[in-house]
Amino acid sequence: MEPAEHVGVKAGRPSAPRALSEHPAVRWTLIGAALAFLSLFLFVPLAAVFVNAFQKGAAAYVQSISEPDARAAIRLTLLIAGIAVPLNMVFGLAAAWAITKFEFAGKNVLITLIDLPFSVSPVVSGLIYVLLFGLQGLLGPWLKEHDVKIIFALPGMLLATIFVTCPFVARELIPLMQAQGSEEEEAAVTLGANGWQTFRRVSLPKIRWGLLYGVVLCNARAMGEFGAVSVVSGHIRGLTTTIPLYVEILYNEYQFAASFAVASLLTFLAVATLVVKSLIEWRTESSAP
């Protein structure tokens, strides 16, 4: 009989896979490289934001984020996110349900369209809305005749935000629902449940953490979107400037401390998003069978 060492067993337990038993120097080199990369491209920029935001003191910081234009930018950002995120949540749920539970003509086309915002530059998507709804655009004369303003107003900014954020919820739910299958839903229907009862009592509890994960990512992108919103906003200070656009305005006016102070609000959002994302991932892993 071969010695235990030759069959991968030592002292009654399996030996560690070769990929997990590299020399300590290799492991520490990789860990050091990862930490150096994170420090250079994540921690240092984050620290720089807060150092510059408070360079004139806490009073100046509070004054910068409480200016009327800053408050208007915060309100507009929250309003756009508050409308875009629920709409994209409903769309993502409907699209994921249709794609994973049914077979229909054009299914692959729908999947491609959902991925379209990922492959199109946000600036290009904003420009498309300008060419469609602007004064010189396809529908511009009709909109002007009926006194409907979309470009350089809230509707255009909302449309641009919805476009760039629409894949997040759907793309999080589709692979999750495909992996879960539809056996439990079929059993519920067999037992007499209608469509709404099946969705509310069977499907939704299974996907709730994936849905929340997609909503968190969608909200972060909606509040931080710059390119598409910048094209359709017109940069009307106090009216059509979101937080990212207002940061750009302050920076271009050489109000560096104020611009970093307002930018720190988005930094807080990014950190909060990462924390919530990690909690959801932990909760998902702990609830997995």
Backbone hydrogen bonds in HBPLUS format (Angstrom, degrees):
<---DONOR---> <-ACCEPTOR-->    atom                        ^
c    i                          cat <-CA-CA->   ^        H-A-AA   ^      H-
h    n   atom  resd res      DA  || num        DHA   H-A  angle D-A-AA Bond
n    s   type  num  typ     dist DA aas  dist angle  dist       angle   num
A0006-HIS N   A0003-PRO O   2.97 MM   3  5.50 136.3  2.17 109.3 120.4     1
A0007-VAL N   A0004-ALA O   3.15 MM   3  5.40 144.5  2.28 103.9 113.8     2
A0009-VAL N   A0004-ALA O   2.90 MM   5  4.99 162.6  1.93 151.9 146.4     3
A0008-GLY N   A0005-GLU O   3.43 MM   3  5.35 162.9  2.46 103.1 104.0     4
A0015-SER N   A0008-GLY O   2.89 MM   7  5.38 156.5  1.95 149.4 146.1     5
A0010-LYS N   A0013-ARG O   3.03 MM   3  5.59 168.9  2.05 161.3 158.6     6
A0013-ARG N   A0010-LYS O   3.07 MM   3  5.59 159.1  2.11 117.4 123.5     7
A0020-LEU N   A0017-PRO O   2.94 MM   3  5.41 146.4  2.05 111.7 121.7     8
A0021-SER N   A0018-ARG O   3.14 MM   3  5.15 165.5  2.16 106.5 110.8     9
A0026-VAL N   A0023-HIS O   2.87 MM   3  5.44 130.6  2.11 116.7 129.1    10
A0027-ARG N   A0023-HIS O   3.30 MM   4  6.74 158.3  2.35 152.5 158.4    11
A0028-TRP N   A0024-PRO O   2.93 MM   4  6.11 171.6  1.94 157.8 159.8    12
A0029-THR N   A0025-ALA O   2.96 MM   4  5.98 144.6  2.09 136.5 146.2    13
A0030-LEU N   A0026-VAL O   3.02 MM   4  6.28 160.1  2.06 151.7 156.1    14
A0031-ILE N   A0027-ARG O   2.92 MM   4  6.17 162.7  1.95 152.9 158.2    15
A0032-GLY N   A0028-TRP O   2.84 MM   4  5.87 158.3  1.89 140.5 147.1    16
A0033-ALA N   A0029-THR O   2.91 MM   4  6.11 155.1  1.97 144.9 151.7    17
A0034-ALA N   A0030-LEU O   2.97 MM   4  6.21 158.4  2.02 148.6 154.2    18
A0035-LEU N   A0031-ILE O   2.92 MM   4  6.17 163.0  1.95 153.2 157.7    19
A0036-ALA N   A0032-GLY O   2.86 MM   4  6.01 155.6  1.92 147.0 154.1    20
A0037-PHE N   A0033-ALA O   2.95 MM   4  6.13 156.6  2.01 145.5 151.7    21
A0038-LEU N   A0034-ALA O   2.94 MM   4  6.20 164.7  1.97 151.6 155.4    22
A0039-SER N   A0035-LEU O   2.85 MM   4  5.97 155.9  1.91 145.9 153.1    23
A0040-LEU N   A0036-ALA O   2.97 MM   4  6.09 158.4  2.01 146.3 151.8    24
A0041-PHE N   A0037-PHE O   2.97 MM   4  6.07 166.0  1.99 155.8 159.2    25
A0042-LEU N   A0038-LEU O   2.79 MM   4  5.13 134.4  1.99 137.5 144.0    26
A0043-PHE N   A0038-LEU O   2.98 MM   5  6.36 155.4  2.04 144.7 152.5    27
A0044-VAL N   A0039-SER O   2.90 MM   5  5.73 157.1  1.96 150.2 154.5    28
A0046-LEU N   A0042-LEU O   3.08 MM   4  6.20 160.3  2.12 149.1 155.2    29
A0047-ALA N   A0043-PHE O   2.89 MM   4  6.08 162.2  1.92 151.9 157.1    30
A0048-ALA N   A0044-VAL O   2.87 MM   4  6.06 154.3  1.93 150.9 158.6    31
A0049-VAL N   A0045-PRO O   3.02 MM   4  6.29 150.2  2.11 147.6 154.2    32
A0050-PHE N   A0046-LEU O   3.37 MM   4  6.75 163.1  2.40 152.2 154.0    33
A0051-VAL N   A0047-ALA O   2.91 MM   4  6.08 158.2  1.95 154.0 161.0    34
A0052-ASN N   A0048-ALA O   2.99 MM   4  6.02 166.9  2.01 148.3 151.7    35
A0053-ALA N   A0049-VAL O   2.89 MM   4  6.00 144.0  2.02 139.5 150.9    36
A0054-PHE N   A0050-PHE O   3.10 MM   4  6.17 149.3  2.20 143.6 148.5    37
A0055-GLN N   A0052-ASN O   3.41 MM   3  5.01 168.7  2.42  98.3 100.3    38
A0057-GLY N   A0054-PHE O   3.08 MM   3  4.99 164.2  2.10 106.1 109.9    39
A0061-TYR N   A0057-GLY O   3.11 MM   4  6.38 149.6  2.21 142.2 151.3    40
A0062-VAL N   A0058-ALA O   2.92 MM   4  6.20 165.1  1.95 154.8 156.9    41
A0063-GLN N   A0059-ALA O   2.96 MM   4  6.16 158.2  2.01 146.6 153.3    42
A0064-SER N   A0060-ALA O   2.91 MM   4  6.05 149.3  2.01 143.0 150.7    43
A0065-ILE N   A0061-TYR O   3.18 MM   4  6.53 155.7  2.25 153.2 158.0    44
A0066-SER N   A0062-VAL O   3.08 MM   4  6.09 118.0  2.48 137.8 153.0    45
A0066-SER N   A0063-GLN O   3.30 MM   3  5.09 145.8  2.42  92.7 102.5    46
A0070-ALA N   A0067-GLU O   3.05 MM   3  5.08 115.2  2.49  97.7 113.8    47
A0071-ARG N   A0067-GLU O   2.86 MM   4  6.14 162.5  1.89 162.3 167.2    48
A0072-ALA N   A0068-PRO O   2.91 MM   4  6.11 152.9  1.98 144.4 152.3    49
A0073-ALA N   A0069-ASP O   2.94 MM   4  6.16 152.0  2.02 142.1 149.4    50
A0074-ILE N   A0070-ALA O   2.93 MM   4  6.21 156.0  1.99 149.8 156.4    51
A0075-ARG N   A0071-ARG O   2.88 MM   4  6.10 164.3  1.91 150.6 154.8    52
A0076-LEU N   A0072-ALA O   2.94 MM   4  6.09 162.9  1.96 148.3 153.0    53
A0077-THR N   A0073-ALA O   2.96 MM   4  6.07 159.2  2.00 145.3 151.2    54
A0078-LEU N   A0074-ILE O   2.97 MM   4  6.17 164.2  1.99 153.0 157.0    55
A0079-LEU N   A0075-ARG O   2.87 MM   4  6.04 151.1  1.96 146.1 154.9    56
A0080-ILE N   A0076-LEU O   2.92 MM   4  6.12 167.3  1.94 154.2 156.5    57
A0081-ALA N   A0077-THR O   3.01 MM   4  6.17 168.5  2.02 150.1 153.8    58
A0082-GLY N   A0078-LEU O   2.78 MM   4  5.77 149.1  1.87 139.1 148.9    59
A0083-ILE N   A0079-LEU O   3.08 MM   4  6.31 130.2  2.34 141.8 152.9    60
A0083-ILE N   A0080-ILE O   3.25 MM   3  5.33 139.8  2.42  97.4 108.1    61
A0084-ALA N   A0080-ILE O   2.82 MM   4  5.93 173.0  1.82 159.4 161.8    62
A0085-VAL N   A0081-ALA O   3.02 MM   4  5.62 164.4  2.04 140.2 145.3    63
A0087-LEU N   A0083-ILE O   3.37 MM   4  6.47 161.7  2.41 146.0 151.4    64
A0088-ASN N   A0084-ALA O   2.93 MM   4  6.09 159.8  1.97 152.6 158.4    65
A0089-MET N   A0085-VAL O   2.84 MM   4  6.02 142.0  1.98 147.8 159.3    66
A0090-VAL N   A0086-PRO O   3.01 MM   4  6.27 160.7  2.05 151.0 154.1    67
A0091-PHE N   A0087-LEU O   2.94 MM   4  6.19 164.0  1.97 148.6 153.6    68
A0092-GLY N   A0088-ASN O   2.75 MM   4  5.76 158.8  1.80 139.9 146.7    69
A0093-LEU N   A0089-MET O   2.96 MM   4  6.11 160.6  2.00 147.8 152.6    70
A0094-ALA N   A0090-VAL O   2.98 MM   4  6.15 168.7  1.99 152.0 155.3    71
A0095-ALA N   A0091-PHE O   2.81 MM   4  5.94 167.3  1.83 156.1 160.1    72
A0096-ALA N   A0092-GLY O   2.92 MM   4  5.91 165.1  1.94 146.1 150.9    73
A0097-TRP N   A0093-LEU O   2.92 MM   4  5.99 160.1  1.96 148.4 154.3    74
A0098-ALA N   A0094-ALA O   2.94 MM   4  6.11 162.3  1.98 147.9 152.9    75
A0099-ILE N   A0095-ALA O   2.92 MM   4  6.05 164.1  1.95 152.3 156.8    76
A0100-THR N   A0096-ALA O   2.99 MM   4  5.96 160.4  2.03 147.4 152.4    77
A0101-LYS N   A0097-TRP O   2.99 MM   4  5.69 144.8  2.12 142.6 150.1    78
A0102-PHE N   A0098-ALA O   3.24 MM   4  5.54 143.1  2.38 133.7 138.2    79
A0110-LEU N   A0106-GLY O   2.98 MM   4  6.28 154.1  2.05 150.6 156.8    80
A0111-ILE N   A0107-LYS O   3.08 MM   4  6.44 158.0  2.13 149.5 155.1    81
A0112-THR N   A0108-ASN O   3.00 MM   4  6.21 155.6  2.06 143.4 149.9    82
A0113-LEU N   A0109-VAL O   2.90 MM   4  6.17 156.0  1.96 150.5 157.0    83
A0114-ILE N   A0110-LEU O   2.98 MM   4  6.23 150.4  2.07 148.3 156.0    84
A0115-ASP N   A0111-ILE O   3.22 MM   4  6.51 147.1  2.34 141.4 149.3    85
A0116-LEU N   A0113-LEU O   3.16 MM   3  4.96 146.5  2.28  94.2 104.2    86
A0118-PHE N   A0115-ASP O   3.00 MM   3  5.56 141.6  2.15 116.5 127.3    87
A0119-SER N   A0116-LEU O   2.94 MM   3  5.35 141.7  2.09 113.5 124.1    88
A0120-VAL N   A0116-LEU O   3.15 MM   4  6.30 126.8  2.45 152.3 166.9    89
A0124-VAL N   A0121-SER O   3.00 MM   3  5.16 117.5  2.40 101.1 116.2    90
A0125-SER N   A0121-SER O   3.00 MM   4  6.39 157.2  2.05 155.1 162.0    91
A0126-GLY N   A0122-PRO O   2.95 MM   4  6.21 155.1  2.01 147.2 153.6    92
A0127-LEU N   A0123-VAL O   2.94 MM   4  6.17 152.5  2.01 144.5 152.5    93
A0128-ILE N   A0124-VAL O   2.93 MM   4  6.22 146.3  2.04 147.5 156.4    94
A0129-TYR N   A0125-SER O   3.36 MM   4  6.72 151.9  2.45 142.8 148.1    95
A0130-VAL N   A0126-GLY O   3.14 MM   4  6.50 148.8  2.25 143.3 152.3    96
A0131-LEU N   A0127-LEU O   2.88 MM   4  6.19 159.3  1.93 154.3 159.2    97
A0132-LEU N   A0128-ILE O   2.98 MM   4  6.13 129.5  2.24 136.6 150.5    98
A0133-PHE N   A0129-TYR O   2.72 MM   4  5.74 170.4  1.73 153.9 156.6    99
A0134-GLY N   A0130-VAL O   2.76 MM   4  4.66 140.5  1.91 129.1 135.2   100
A0138-LEU N   A0131-LEU O   2.96 MM   7  6.55 146.9  2.07 147.8 149.9   101
A0139-LEU N   A0132-LEU O   2.87 MM   7  5.82 165.7  1.89 155.2 160.1   102
A0137-GLY N   A0134-GLY O   2.87 MM   3  4.68 157.6  1.92 103.9 110.2   103
A0143-LEU N   A0139-LEU O   3.00 MM   4  6.19 161.9  2.03 158.0 163.8   104
A0144-LYS N   A0140-GLY O   2.90 MM   4  6.09 157.6  1.95 157.4 163.7   105
A0145-GLU N   A0141-PRO O   2.96 MM   4  6.11 155.0  2.02 145.1 152.0   106
A0146-HIS N   A0142-TRP O   3.12 MM   4  6.35 145.7  2.24 143.6 151.7   107
A0148-VAL N   A0143-LEU O   2.80 MM   5  4.92 177.3  1.80 150.5 151.3   108
A0147-ASP N   A0144-LYS O   3.17 MM   3  4.89 163.2  2.20 100.6 104.6   109
A0156-GLY N   A0150-ILE O   2.87 MM   6  4.76 128.4  2.14 137.7 130.4   110
A0152-PHE N   A0232-VAL O   2.73 MM  80  5.40 150.1  1.82 156.1 158.6   111
A0157-MET N   A0153-ALA O   3.32 MM   4  6.62 162.1  2.35 153.8 159.1   112
A0158-LEU N   A0154-LEU O   2.85 MM   4  6.01 155.8  1.91 159.2 166.6   113
A0159-LEU N   A0155-PRO O   2.91 MM   4  6.11 159.6  1.95 149.0 154.2   114
A0160-ALA N   A0156-GLY O   3.00 MM   4  6.17 162.9  2.03 147.9 152.4   115
A0161-THR N   A0157-MET O   3.03 MM   4  6.16 155.5  2.09 141.7 148.3   116
A0162-ILE N   A0158-LEU O   2.91 MM   4  6.11 162.8  1.94 153.2 157.8   117
A0163-PHE N   A0159-LEU O   3.00 MM   4  6.18 155.6  2.06 147.6 154.0   118
A0164-VAL N   A0160-ALA O   3.20 MM   4  6.47 165.8  2.22 150.3 152.3   119
A0165-THR N   A0161-THR O   3.11 MM   4  6.16 137.8  2.29 145.4 156.2   120
A0166-CYS N   A0162-ILE O   2.99 MM   4  5.67 121.3  2.35 144.1 153.3   121
A0168-PHE N   A0165-THR O   3.39 MM   3  6.05 151.9  2.48 120.2 126.2   122
A0171-ARG N   A0167-PRO O   2.76 MM   4  5.61 164.0  1.78 159.0 164.1   123
A0172-GLU N   A0168-PHE O   3.15 MM   4  6.20 134.0  2.37 136.7 147.2   124
A0172-GLU N   A0169-VAL O   3.22 MM   3  5.23 133.6  2.44  96.2 108.6   125
A0173-LEU N   A0169-VAL O   3.04 MM   4  6.24 150.5  2.13 149.9 157.8   126
A0174-ILE N   A0170-ALA O   2.93 MM   4  5.95 163.5  1.95 159.9 162.9   127
A0177-MET N   A0173-LEU O   2.82 MM   4  5.93 167.5  1.84 166.1 167.9   128
A0178-GLN N   A0174-ILE O   2.96 MM   4  6.10 151.9  2.04 150.6 159.1   129
A0179-ALA N   A0175-PRO O   2.99 MM   4  6.09 154.6  2.05 142.6 148.5   130
A0180-GLN N   A0176-LEU O   3.08 MM   4  6.32 146.4  2.20 142.4 151.7   131
A0181-GLY N   A0177-MET O   3.17 MM   4  6.24 137.9  2.36 138.3 147.2   132
A0186-GLU N   A0182-SER O   2.99 MM   4  6.20 159.1  2.03 151.3 157.2   133
A0187-ALA N   A0183-GLU O   2.95 MM   4  6.20 151.9  2.03 145.9 153.8   134
A0188-ALA N   A0184-GLU O   2.96 MM   4  6.21 152.8  2.03 144.7 151.9   135
A0189-VAL N   A0185-GLU O   2.97 MM   4  6.27 159.2  2.02 151.5 156.5   136
A0190-THR N   A0186-GLU O   2.95 MM   4  6.13 155.4  2.01 143.9 151.2   137
A0191-LEU N   A0187-ALA O   3.03 MM   4  6.28 140.1  2.19 141.5 151.7   138
A0191-LEU N   A0188-ALA O   3.16 MM   3  5.10 124.6  2.48  92.1 105.9   139
A0193-ALA N   A0188-ALA O   3.01 MM   5  5.52 164.4  2.04 148.7 143.9   140
A0192-GLY N   A0189-VAL O   3.00 MM   3  5.15 159.7  2.04 106.7 112.4   141
A0198-THR N   A0194-ASN O   2.92 MM   4  6.09 157.8  1.97 153.7 160.4   142
A0199-PHE N   A0195-GLY O   2.98 MM   4  6.20 159.4  2.03 148.1 153.5   143
A0200-ARG N   A0196-TRP O   2.88 MM   4  6.02 169.9  1.89 154.3 157.3   144
A0201-ARG N   A0197-GLN O   2.92 MM   4  5.75 162.5  1.95 146.6 151.5   145
A0202-VAL N   A0198-THR O   2.96 MM   4  5.27 142.5  2.10 131.2 139.7   146
A0203-SER N   A0198-THR O   3.09 MM   5  6.51 159.9  2.13 149.6 156.0   147
A0204-LEU N   A0199-PHE O   2.78 MM   5  5.78 168.3  1.79 165.6 166.6   148
A0206-LYS N   A0203-SER O   3.05 MM   3  5.39 125.4  2.36 105.4 119.6   149
A0207-ILE N   A0203-SER O   3.22 MM   4  6.50 140.8  2.38 149.6 160.8   150
A0207-ILE N   A0204-LEU O   3.14 MM   3  5.27 129.7  2.40 101.5 114.3   151
A0208-ARG N   A0204-LEU O   3.01 MM   4  5.70 112.1  2.49 153.0 166.8   152
A0211-LEU N   A0207-ILE O   2.79 MM   4  5.95 156.8  1.84 160.3 168.0   153
A0212-LEU N   A0208-ARG O   2.93 MM   4  6.11 159.9  1.97 144.2 149.4   154
A0213-TYR N   A0209-TRP O   2.94 MM   4  6.07 152.6  2.02 141.4 149.2   155
A0214-GLY N   A0210-GLY O   3.02 MM   4  6.26 159.8  2.06 147.1 151.3   156
A0215-VAL N   A0211-LEU O   2.95 MM   4  6.20 154.9  2.01 149.9 157.3   157
A0216-VAL N   A0212-LEU O   2.94 MM   4  6.14 157.3  1.99 149.6 155.0   158
A0217-LEU N   A0213-TYR O   3.16 MM   4  6.45 164.9  2.19 150.8 154.0   159
A0218-CYS N   A0214-GLY O   2.91 MM   4  6.03 157.0  1.96 146.0 153.2   160
A0219-ASN N   A0215-VAL O   2.85 MM   4  6.01 158.1  1.90 149.9 155.2   161
A0220-ALA N   A0216-VAL O   3.04 MM   4  6.27 159.9  2.08 149.1 154.3   162
A0221-ARG N   A0217-LEU O   3.05 MM   4  6.28 160.9  2.09 149.2 153.9   163
A0222-ALA N   A0218-CYS O   2.91 MM   4  6.07 155.1  1.98 147.0 154.6   164
A0223-MET N   A0219-ASN O   3.03 MM   4  6.22 160.6  2.07 152.5 156.0   165
A0224-GLY N   A0220-ALA O   3.09 MM   4  6.15 142.6  2.23 138.9 149.1   166
A0225-GLU N   A0221-ARG O   2.90 MM   4  5.63 114.9  2.33 145.6 155.7   167
A0230-SER N   A0226-PHE O   2.75 MM   4  5.66 150.2  1.84 152.6 161.6   168
A0231-VAL N   A0227-GLY O   3.31 MM   4  6.57 149.1  2.41 146.4 152.7   169
A0233-SER N   A0229-VAL O   2.97 MM   4  5.75 124.4  2.29 148.9 161.1   170
A0239-LEU N   A0236-ILE O   2.94 MM   3  5.45 161.7  1.98 135.8 139.4   171
A0240-THR N   A0236-ILE O   2.85 MM   4  5.06 165.0  1.87 145.3 150.5   172
A0246-TYR N   A0242-THR O   2.84 MM   4  6.00 156.0  1.90 157.9 165.5   173
A0247-VAL N   A0243-ILE O   2.94 MM   4  6.15 152.0  2.02 153.4 160.5   174
A0248-GLU N   A0244-PRO O   3.18 MM   4  6.48 155.0  2.24 142.2 148.1   175
A0249-ILE N   A0245-LEU O   3.05 MM   4  6.36 155.8  2.11 146.2 152.6   176
A0250-LEU N   A0246-TYR O   3.00 MM   4  6.24 165.9  2.02 152.3 155.1   177
A0251-TYR N   A0247-VAL O   2.95 MM   4  6.14 160.8  1.99 150.9 156.5   178
A0252-ASN N   A0248-GLU O   2.92 MM   4  6.09 161.1  1.96 152.1 156.9   179
A0253-GLU N   A0249-ILE O   3.09 MM   4  6.29 130.3  2.34 138.6 151.5   180
A0253-GLU N   A0250-LEU O   3.16 MM   3  5.08 133.8  2.39  93.1 106.0   181
A0255-GLN N   A0250-LEU O   2.95 MM   5  5.21 160.0  2.00 162.0 155.4   182
A0254-TYR N   A0251-TYR O   3.00 MM   3  5.05 157.2  2.06 110.0 112.4   183
A0259-SER N   A0255-GLN O   2.89 MM   4  6.10 156.6  1.95 154.0 161.7   184
A0260-PHE N   A0256-PHE O   2.94 MM   4  6.16 161.1  1.98 154.1 158.3   185
A0261-ALA N   A0257-ALA O   2.91 MM   4  6.08 145.1  2.04 141.2 151.6   186
A0262-VAL N   A0258-ALA O   3.02 MM   4  6.29 161.9  2.06 151.9 154.7   187
A0263-ALA N   A0259-SER O   2.90 MM   4  6.05 153.1  1.97 140.9 149.6   188
A0264-SER N   A0260-PHE O   2.88 MM   4  5.99 133.9  2.09 137.5 148.2   189
A0265-LEU N   A0262-VAL O   3.06 MM   3  5.54 146.6  2.18 108.3 117.3   190
A0266-LEU N   A0263-ALA O   3.04 MM   3  5.34 121.9  2.39 103.4 116.7   191
A0267-THR N   A0263-ALA O   3.04 MM   4  6.42 145.8  2.16 142.7 153.4   192
A0268-PHE N   A0264-SER O   2.82 MM   4  6.09 154.5  1.88 147.9 153.2   193
A0269-LEU N   A0265-LEU O   3.07 MM   4  6.35 151.2  2.15 138.4 146.5   194
A0270-ALA N   A0266-LEU O   2.87 MM   4  6.17 151.9  1.95 144.8 152.1   195
A0271-VAL N   A0267-THR O   2.93 MM   4  6.22 162.7  1.96 154.7 158.5   196
A0272-ALA N   A0268-PHE O   2.87 MM   4  6.04 162.8  1.90 150.2 155.5   197
A0273-THR N   A0269-LEU O   2.82 MM   4  5.98 151.6  1.90 146.1 154.3   198
A0274-LEU N   A0270-ALA O   3.00 MM   4  6.28 154.5  2.06 146.3 152.4   199
A0275-VAL N   A0271-VAL O   2.98 MM   4  6.28 155.0  2.04 149.2 156.1   200
A0276-VAL N   A0272-ALA O   2.92 MM   4  6.15 169.7  1.93 154.1 156.5   201
A0277-LYS N   A0273-THR O   2.81 MM   4  5.89 158.4  1.86 147.1 154.3   202
A0278-SER N   A0274-LEU O   2.91 MM   4  6.07 157.1  1.96 144.3 149.9   203
A0279-LEU N   A0275-VAL O   2.94 MM   4  6.21 156.9  2.00 149.7 156.4   204
A0280-ILE N   A0276-VAL O   2.89 MM   4  6.12 156.8  1.94 151.6 157.7   205
A0281-GLU N   A0277-LYS O   2.96 MM   4  6.20 161.2  1.99 149.0 154.2   206
A0282-TRP N   A0278-SER O   2.89 MM   4  6.10 158.7  1.93 147.8 153.8   207
A0283-ARG N   A0279-LEU O   2.83 MM   4  6.01 159.4  1.87 146.5 152.8   208
A0284-THR N   A0280-ILE O   2.77 MM   4  5.95 155.9  1.83 150.1 157.0   209
A0285-GLU N   A0281-GLU O   2.96 MM   4  6.15 163.0  1.99 149.0 153.1   210
A0286-SER N   A0282-TRP O   2.92 MM   4  6.06 157.9  1.97 149.4 155.9   211
A0287-SER N   A0283-ARG O   3.02 MM   4  6.10 138.5  2.20 140.8 150.7   212
A0288-ALA N   A0285-GLU O   3.32 MM   3  5.19 151.2  2.41  95.3 103.6   213
